[in-house]
Amino acid sequence: MRVVAAVFCGLMVLFALVQYNDPDALYWGVIYGAAAIWCGLAAFRPAMISGRGRTLLLGFLAIAAFGVVWYWPKTPGFWTQEVWWVTETAREGMGMMIVFIALIIAWLTLRKSPQPA
């Protein structure tokens, strides 16, 4: 699971970097950056995340779940390239879905890691 978390960390960093020309780049950069940090900690420093840190991760996971519902694309066929290539709301919705998956990966990785004493 740590390898998967590391891959998602890299993916979230790339997502954050490609926001440079987006009008709301800071907003989405923070969202992707937070997911990258959690995945990076889960992959490379799981012992750093204590009980409170794991609770905080669950809070981020809950916020991301809300974000998935909030940003769920209303465009029919949002998953097809013809739609998301031209529809910003479809891309944002799928981005939130990916963030949610990344945070689930981080949480699952930490569940399999021993908790620090």
Stockholm file with secondary structure:
# STOCKHOLM 1.0

chainA/1-117         MRVVAAVFCGLMVLFALVQYNDPDALYWGVIYGAAAIWCGLAAFRPAMISGRGRTLLLGFLAIAAFGVVWYWPKTPGFWTQEVWWVTETAREGMGMMIVFIALIIAWLTLRKSPQPA
#=GR chainA/1-117 SS CHHHHHHHHHHHHHHHHTTTTSTTHHHHHHHHHHHHHHHHHHHHCGGGCCHHHHHHHHHHHHHHHHHHHHTCCCSTTTTSHHHHTTCHHHHHHHHHHHHHHHHHHHHHHHHHSCCCC
#=GC SS_cons         CHHHHHHHHHHHHHHHHTTTTSTTHHHHHHHHHHHHHHHHHHHHCGGGCCHHHHHHHHHHHHHHHHHHHHTCCCSTTTTSHHHHTTCHHHHHHHHHHHHHHHHHHHHHHHHHSCCCC
//
